[in-house]
Amino acid sequence: MKTPSDLKKNAFAKIGVPIDKCRVCDNKFFEKALLRYENMPRAAQYLPDAESLETDKGVDLEVCQCSGCGLVQLNNDPVPYYKEVIRAAAFSEEMKDFRRKQFDSFIQKYSLKGKKIIEIGCGRGEYLSIIQQFGINAYGLEHSEESVMQCVKNGLKVLQGFIDSSTYRLDHAPFDAFIILNFLEHLPDPNSTLRGIYNNLTDDAVGLVEVPNFDMILRNKLFSEFTCDHLFYFTRETLNATLRLNGFEIIDCNEEWYEYIISAIVKKREKIDISHFYKYQAQLKNEIEEYIRRFKDKRVAIWGAGHQALAIISLINLADKIKYVVDSAAFKQGKYTPATHVRIVSPDTLYSDPVDAVIVMAASYSDEVARIIRQRYDRNINVSILRDFGLEVA
């Protein structure tokens, strides 16, 4: 186990090559940094002692902005202890009172009593010990072995680990809710952590996500807020973009704690249910097959070799039920429908090789095509049109 002294020494290790693209969306930074600060502290935690003063050197910080999503971030490596949560604010009685009210409201509003919730990056259990007071089954995840031992000693259910991939599996998952409080801004790969959280939640899970408020920093010109520990500086807009990219949508968002915090309630974005398309496909299949049965010897054609018609011929298995496909585009004529191999012919084929019926599948041009067929070709040809609601039979 690494001691605080070890971590101090590691904190002053050589910083790697600065990055030049966004850690979230992978787009390039704007060419010129927004700000450049010289001789800044290498770390906000694990302060140097008298013995290490000679080796303590400042670093230069560059504040960059993504040219794609707009997220402001530093281009340096994370501090060595970025996986651990260290909370000086835990000693504040005012903060504890704020958290009690916040957690109680969160649990009541989203009916979480009796359900499983996990705090990602729970430190020494400062907030976990509060939230478990409200009738829920509370767990924590923390990387620091020392902190985990302290949590367990205090009767908290805390797992040791760090979510670094979408496939990370948490014991006791899936969870009904999660919280991640002022931790996301420290992580060099927030996408992997957020996707890992997502995959350990129930489908209707909610979460409480908090980050320092860069909107407030901008308003108040707080130039001293930049620190090596915080790689990211989220506004409401860029926090929303980051969460949406990783499967979450914000359902409530406020500035809290003297506007220093963006506090967002999120839920898993629901997968669109379009299974009813199968029902409509079956309905259309029945309608078209019933229509074709009215005519003998495959004397039915389809007008239109666009993508919709090609898909319907394939999905409804019409290849052996129609005579040919008509299309007025010369470059399609003489070819065959992909996958189903039905001849594509010119409109003049309705003269030379007539049919009894034509099903028009020409999307927004369908009415125009139907008029052309009735005016120019055998008036006895039966014309039907594929509409959004089904087959419109003349």
C-alpha positions in Angstrom: 0.0 0.0 0.0 1.4 3.4 -0.9 1.8 5.9 1.9 1.1 9.6 1.6 4.8 10.1 1.6 5.2 7.9 -1.4 2.5 9.7 -3.2 4.2 13.0 -2.5 7.3 11.8 -4.2 5.3 10.4 -7.2 3.4 13.7 -7.5 6.7 15.3 -8.5 7.5 12.8 -11.2 8.2 14.1 -14.7 5.1 15.1 -16.6 4.5 13.5 -19.9 3.9 15.0 -23.4 0.9 17.4 -23.4 -2.1 16.1 -25.2 -3.5 18.0 -28.2 -7.1 16.6 -28.5 -10.2 16.3 -26.4 -10.4 13.5 -23.8 -14.1 13.3 -24.4 -15.0 13.7 -28.1 -11.5 13.2 -29.5 -11.5 16.4 -31.6 -8.5 18.6 -31.7 -8.0 21.5 -29.3 -8.0 25.0 -30.8 -4.4 25.7 -31.9 -3.7 28.4 -29.3 -4.3 27.7 -25.6 -6.8 29.9 -23.8 -4.4 30.5 -20.9 -0.9 29.6 -19.9 0.2 29.8 -16.3 3.8 29.3 -15.2 5.2 27.9 -12.0 1.9 26.4 -10.7 1.7 23.8 -8.0 2.1 20.2 -9.3 -0.7 18.9 -7.0 -3.3 20.3 -4.7 -3.1 17.4 -2.2 -0.1 15.8 -0.4 1.8 19.1 0.3 5.6 19.0 0.4 7.2 18.7 3.7 10.6 20.3 4.8 12.6 17.3 3.4 11.1 17.6 -0.1 11.2 21.4 -0.5 14.4 21.2 -2.6 12.9 18.8 -5.1 9.5 20.6 -5.3 9.3 22.4 -8.6 6.4 24.2 -10.2 4.8 23.3 -13.5 3.4 25.2 -16.4 -0.4 24.8 -17.0 -2.1 25.3 -20.4 -5.9 25.7 -20.4 -7.2 24.5 -23.7 -10.6 24.2 -25.4 -11.9 21.5 -27.7 -12.7 22.8 -31.1 -15.5 20.2 -31.3 -17.6 20.0 -28.1 -16.2 23.1 -26.6 -15.1 21.5 -23.3 -12.3 23.4 -21.5 -9.5 21.2 -20.1 -5.9 21.1 -19.2 -3.5 19.3 -21.5 -1.2 17.8 -18.8 -1.2 14.4 -17.2 -3.5 13.7 -14.2 -2.0 13.8 -10.8 -0.7 10.4 -9.6 -3.5 10.1 -7.0 -6.4 10.9 -9.4 -8.2 7.6 -8.7 -8.5 8.5 -5.0 -11.0 10.9 -3.5 -9.7 13.3 -0.8 -12.2 15.6 0.8 -11.1 18.4 3.0 -14.7 19.7 2.8 -15.8 16.7 4.9 -14.9 18.6 8.0 -17.5 21.4 7.2 -20.7 21.1 9.3 -22.5 23.4 6.8 -21.6 21.0 3.9 -22.8 18.0 5.9 -26.1 19.8 6.5 -26.4 20.6 2.8 -25.7 17.0 1.9 -28.3 15.7 4.3 -31.0 17.8 2.7 -29.8 17.1 -0.8 -29.7 13.3 -0.3 -33.1 13.2 1.4 -34.7 15.1 -1.4 -33.0 12.9 -4.1 -34.2 9.7 -2.4 -37.7 11.0 -1.8 -38.2 12.4 -5.3 -37.0 9.3 -7.1 -38.5 6.7 -4.8 -35.2 5.2 -3.8 -36.0 4.0 -0.3 -35.0 0.4 0.1 -33.1 0.4 -3.2 -29.5 0.0 -4.0 -27.3 3.1 -4.6 -23.6 3.4 -5.1 -21.2 6.3 -4.6 -18.4 6.3 -7.2 -15.3 7.6 -5.5 -16.5 7.6 -1.9 -13.3 8.6 -0.2 -13.4 7.8 3.5 -17.2 7.5 3.4 -17.8 11.1 4.4 -21.0 11.3 2.3 -21.8 7.6 2.2 -22.3 7.7 5.9 -24.9 10.4 5.5 -26.8 8.9 2.6 -27.2 5.5 4.3 -29.2 7.2 7.0 -32.2 7.6 4.6 -33.4 4.0 4.3 -31.5 2.8 1.3 -29.0 0.0 0.6 -25.9 2.1 0.2 -22.5 1.0 -1.3 -19.3 2.8 -2.1 -16.5 2.4 -4.6 -13.0 3.7 -3.7 -9.5 3.1 -5.1 -7.5 3.9 -1.9 -7.0 0.8 0.1 -6.5 2.8 3.2 -9.7 4.7 2.7 -11.6 1.5 2.1 -10.3 0.0 5.3 -11.5 3.1 7.2 -14.9 2.8 5.6 -15.3 -0.9 6.5 -14.1 -0.1 10.0 -16.9 2.4 10.2 -19.5 -0.1 9.1 -19.9 1.0 5.5 -20.2 -1.3 2.5 -17.4 -0.2 0.3 -15.7 -2.0 -2.6 -12.1 -1.3 -3.5 -11.6 -0.5 -7.2 -11.8 2.1 -10.0 -14.0 2.0 -13.1 -11.6 2.3 -16.0 -13.6 0.6 -18.7 -17.1 0.0 -20.0 -16.8 -3.7 -19.1 -16.0 -3.1 -15.5 -18.3 -5.2 -13.3 -19.3 -4.1 -9.8 -20.2 -6.6 -7.1 -23.9 -6.3 -6.1 -24.8 -4.7 -9.5 -27.1 -3.6 -11.0 -27.7 -0.5 -8.9 -30.9 1.6 -8.9 -29.0 4.9 -8.5 -25.5 6.3 -8.3 -23.8 9.4 -7.2 -20.4 10.9 -8.3 -19.5 14.1 -6.5 -16.7 16.3 -7.7 -14.7 13.4 -9.0 -15.4 13.4 -12.7 -13.2 16.4 -13.4 -10.2 14.5 -12.1 -10.4 11.6 -14.5 -8.3 11.4 -17.7 -10.8 9.0 -19.4 -14.2 10.1 -18.2 -15.9 8.2 -21.0 -14.7 4.8 -19.8 -15.8 5.6 -16.2 -19.3 6.9 -17.3 -19.9 3.9 -19.6 -18.8 1.6 -16.9 -21.2 3.2 -14.5 -24.0 3.0 -17.1 -23.5 -0.8 -17.6 -23.8 -1.4 -13.8 -27.2 0.2 -13.5 -30.8 -0.9 -13.8 -32.7 0.3 -16.9 -34.6 3.0 -14.9 -31.7 4.1 -12.8 -31.0 7.7 -11.9 -27.9 9.5 -10.8 -26.6 12.6 -9.1 -23.5 14.0 -10.9 -21.7 17.0 -9.6 -18.7 18.9 -10.9 -17.1 22.3 -10.2 -19.1 25.1 -12.0 -17.0 26.7 -14.7 -19.9 28.9 -15.6 -19.5 30.6 -12.2 -15.7 30.7 -12.6 -16.2 32.6 -15.9 -18.7 35.0 -14.5 -16.5 35.8 -11.5 -13.1 35.7 -13.3 -11.7 33.2 -10.8 -8.4 32.8 -12.5 -7.0 31.0 -9.4 -9.4 28.0 -9.8 -7.1 26.2 -12.2 -5.3 23.3 -10.7 -3.4 20.2 -11.9 -5.9 18.1 -10.0 -8.8 19.2 -12.2 -8.3 18.2 -15.8 -11.8 19.4 -16.8 -13.8 22.6 -16.4 -17.4 21.9 -17.2 -20.2 24.3 -18.0 -23.8 23.1 -18.0 -23.5 22.8 -21.8 -20.3 20.7 -21.9 -21.4 18.6 -18.9 -24.6 17.8 -20.7 -22.7 16.9 -23.9 -20.3 14.6 -22.0 -23.1 12.8 -20.2 -25.2 12.4 -23.4 -22.2 10.9 -25.2 -22.1 8.2 -22.6 -25.7 7.2 -22.5 -27.2 9.7 -19.9 -29.6 12.5 -20.2 -30.0 15.3 -17.7 -33.5 15.6 -16.1 -32.7 18.4 -13.7 -29.7 20.7 -13.3 -28.9 23.5 -10.8 -26.1 25.6 -9.5 -25.5 24.6 -5.8 -23.2 25.5 -2.9 -22.8 29.2 -3.5 -22.8 28.5 -7.3 -19.5 26.6 -7.0 -21.1 23.3 -8.1 -23.1 22.2 -11.1 -25.5 19.5 -9.7 -27.2 17.4 -12.3 -29.8 14.6 -11.9 -29.5 12.1 -14.8 -31.1 9.0 -16.0 -30.1 6.4 -18.5 -31.2 7.4 -22.0 -33.8 4.9 -23.1 -33.4 2.8 -26.2 -35.9 3.7 -28.9 -38.5 1.0 -29.2 -39.4 0.5 -32.9 -40.3 -3.2 -32.6 -43.8 -2.2 -33.9 -42.2 -1.8 -37.3 -42.4 -5.6 -37.6 -46.1 -5.4 -37.1 -46.5 -2.8 -39.9 -44.2 -4.9 -42.1 -46.5 -7.9 -41.6 -49.6 -5.8 -42.3 -48.1 -4.4 -45.5 -47.1 -7.9 -46.6 -50.6 -9.1 -46.2 -52.1 -6.1 -48.1 -49.7 -6.4 -51.0 -50.0 -10.2 -51.4 -53.8 -9.9 -51.3 -53.6 -7.3 -53.9 -51.3 -9.3 -56.2 -53.5 -12.4 -55.9 -56.2 -10.4 -57.8 -54.1 -10.8 -60.9 -52.9 -13.9 -62.7 -49.5 -15.0 -64.0 -47.4 -12.4 -62.2 -48.9 -9.6 -64.3 -48.0 -7.0 -61.7 -45.2 -4.5 -61.8 -43.7 -2.1 -59.2 -42.9 1.5 -60.3 -39.8 2.8 -58.5 -36.3 1.4 -57.9 -35.6 3.8 -55.0 -34.3 2.5 -51.6 -37.7 2.1 -50.1 -39.0 0.0 -53.0 -35.9 -2.1 -53.0 -36.2 -2.8 -49.3 -39.9 -3.7 -49.6 -39.3 -6.1 -52.4 -36.7 -7.8 -50.2 -38.5 -7.7 -46.8 -41.8 -8.8 -48.2 -40.4 -11.4 -50.6 -41.9 -10.0 -53.7 -39.3 -11.2 -56.2 -41.2 -14.2 -57.4 -44.6 -12.4 -57.4 -43.9 -9.4 -59.7 -43.0 -9.2 -63.3 -40.6 -6.3 -63.3 -39.7 -3.0 -61.7 -40.2 0.2 -63.7 -38.0 3.3 -63.2 -37.7 6.4 -65.4 -34.0 6.8 -64.5 -32.0 5.6 -67.5 -29.0 4.6 -65.5 -31.1 2.1 -63.5 -32.7 0.5 -66.6 -31.3 -2.8 -67.7 -30.0 -3.5 -64.2 -31.5 -5.7 -61.5 -32.7 -5.1 -58.0 -30.0 -5.8 -55.4 -30.4 -9.0 -53.4 -33.8 -9.9 -55.1 -32.6 -9.7 -58.8 -35.8 -8.4 -60.4 -35.4 -6.7 -63.8 -35.5 -2.9 -63.9 -37.1 -1.6 -67.1 -38.0 1.7 -68.7 -41.6 2.9 -68.6 -42.0 2.0 -72.3 -42.0 -1.6 -71.2 -45.6 -1.1 -70.1 -46.4 -0.9 -73.9 -44.2 -3.7 -75.1 -44.8 -6.1 -72.2 -48.0 -4.9 -70.5 -49.2 -5.8 -67.0 -52.6 -5.8 -65.3 -51.5 -3.7 -62.3 -48.8 -1.4 -61.1 -47.9 -0.7 -57.5 -46.3 2.8 -57.3 -43.5 3.1 -54.7 -42.1 6.5 -55.6 -42.4 8.3 -52.2 -43.2 12.0 -52.8 -43.5 11.4 -56.5 -46.1 8.7 -56.3 -49.1 10.8 -57.2 -47.3 12.3 -60.2 -46.3 8.8 -61.3 -49.9 7.5 -60.9 -51.2 10.3 -63.1 -48.6 9.5 -65.8 -49.6 5.8 -65.8 -53.3 6.7 -66.2 -52.8 9.3 -68.9 -50.1 7.6 -71.0 -50.7 3.9 -70.7 -53.5 1.4 -70.9 -56.4 2.9 -69.0 -57.3 -0.6 -67.8 -54.1 -0.9 -65.8 -55.0 -1.0 -62.1 -52.9 1.5 -60.2 -52.2 1.4 -56.4 -50.0 3.6 -54.3 -47.9 2.7 -51.3 -48.8 5.3 -48.6 -47.5 5.8 -45.1 -50.6 4.1 -43.8 -50.4 1.1 -46.2 -51.4 0.2 -49.7 -54.0 2.6 -51.3 -55.8 0.5 -53.9 -57.7 2.3 -56.7 
